[in-house]
Amino acid sequence: MPQVLLARMNCPSCGHQFQSPVEQILDVRADPNAKMRLLNGLVNIAVCPQCGMRGTLSLPFLYHDPDKELALIYMPMDSARDNVERQKAIGRLTSSVMDDLPPEERKGYLFQPEVFLTLENMANKILEADGVTPEMLEEQRAKADLLQRMLDAPSEEALDAMIKENDAAIDAEFLGLLNANLELAQVTGQMADVPRLLAVRNKLVELSSEGRVLQKRNEMVEALRTEPTREKLLELLIQASDESTRELLIAFGRPLLDYGFFQALTSRIESAADDAERERLVALRTEILETRDRLDAETRALYEERSALLRDLLLSDDPQDLARRRSQEIDQVFFNVLAANLEEAQAARNQEAVDSLQALWSLLLRMAEESLPPEIQLFNRLMNAEDAAEVDALLEESRDLVTERLVRFMEAAEARVRDEEGETETIQRLALVLGKAKGMVALETAA
C-alpha cells in the first residue's frame, strides 16, 4: 500500500510553519500514477501555503514495481548522518514493502534494493526497465528541457519566438508530454502550475505546425459531434489530409459506417470529375474499410480481455490484490463491461450476481479513491457530505489539509463545473464547501 505521512516544516522563505504530505513507498501496482509522478519530479514536493514557495524534500523513499521486479531506494546523502543510519532506513523501507506482500511474492530482488543518490539516476533506471534506450532518453530529456524553457519564457513574445524556432521538435510526443504534465498538475493539486501550462498549450496549438494539425483534427471531430450524419462524416473524411485524422473520424463515427454511407461514397466515386479524383476516392474507400475492420477487431479483443478480467475478479479469493496487480486494465472499457453485466443480472433478477457485481464495483471505487492525494480525497468526502454540519466536521478533522492549495483546487473545480453545467446542485455544494474552506484558511493565516 502507498505510505503517505504528514511532515511539519518551516518555510525557508517566509518562516511559516505548515504540514506537507510525504511519500515513503511508491508502489506502481497500488498507485499506477506513481511512476509518472516520479519521472516528472512530483514526488515529495512541499508548497508553502503562505508564500507559495515550492521545493523538493530531500527525504528517502522506495520505488517498487513488482511486475518488473524493481526495488529502488532514493537515499540522498543529507538524509542520514552516517552509513549505519542509512542502512537502517533502507531496512525499514524494504521491510514495509515486504510486509504488505503475500509470501509467494517476497522475492530475492527485494533483499537487495538498488540505492540511488539522485532522482535522475533512479528515473533512468526505471526508463531502462521500460526498454527506453539512451538515445530515446536523450531525446525525451531534450523535449522536457524545451518544455521547461517555454514554461519559463519571460514574455509572450519570447515564447512565440521559441515555438517558431523549434517547430521541427514540436511533434505529437511533445504535445503529449505537455498534456501529461497538465493532467498531473490537476491530479496532484498543483493548481498554480495549470494556468502556465494551459497558456503554453494554447500558444503551441496556435503557432506550431503540429499544433495546427491537432487543432484542425479537433475541429473536424467537433464538427461531426455537432452534426453526426453519414453525409457529414463522408465530407470530413474526404477533406482530412492525414491518416491519423481519418482514423479518429472513423472511430468516432463508427455507427454511421453502414450501407447508406458506402452507397453515398460509391456515388461520389462514380461522379468523380477525373481519373485522379476517382482513384483517390477508391483508395479512401479501401482505407475506410480496412480501418473499420481493424478497429472492430481491436475493440472485440479488448472487450473479451476485460470480460475475462471481470470473471477472474469475481472468482478470486483476494479481488483487491488482483485488482492492484492488474490496475492498468481497469479502465473505462472494464467499467462498461461491469455495468453491462450488472444490468443483465438485474434484468434476470439474479440477486446473487447483482450483490457480487455491486460489491466489486464498490471495491474498485474505494481503491481508486485511496490512490488520490490526501487533499483530493478530502475534497471528494466534502462533496459527498450529507449537510453543512458534516462539512464542518470533515474540515475540522482534516485541518492540516485545508490549505491555500486546496482552496485553489476547489476554485478551479468550481469554474470548470460552472462552465460545463451552469447553476446546479453540484455548484451550490461546491460554493458551500469552498466558502467554509476559505474561511478556515483565512483564520489560519491571520493566526
Secondary structure, DSSP 8 states (H G I E B T S, - for coil): --EEEEEEEE-TTT--EEEEEEEEEEETTT-TTHHHHHHTT-SSEEE-TTT--EEE----EEEEETTTTEEEEE--GGGSSSHHHHHHHHHHHHHHHHHTS-GGG--GGGGS-EEESSHHHHHHHHHHHTT--HHHHHHHHHHHHHHHHHHT-SSHHHHHHHHHHTGGG--HHHHHHHHHHHHHHHHTT-GGGHHHHHHHHHHHHHHSHHHHHHHHHHHHHHHHHHS--HHHHHHHHHH--SHHHHHHHHHHTGGG-SHHHHHHHHHHHHT-SSHHHHHHHHHHHHHHHHHHHHHHHHHHHHHHHHHHHHHHHHH-S-HHHHHHHTGGG-SHHHHHHHHHHHHHHHHTT-HHHHHHHHHHHHHHHHHHHHTS-HHHHHHHHHHT-SSHHHHHHHHHHTGGG-SHHHHHHHHHHHHHHHHHH-S-HHHHHHHHHHHHHHHHHHHHHH-
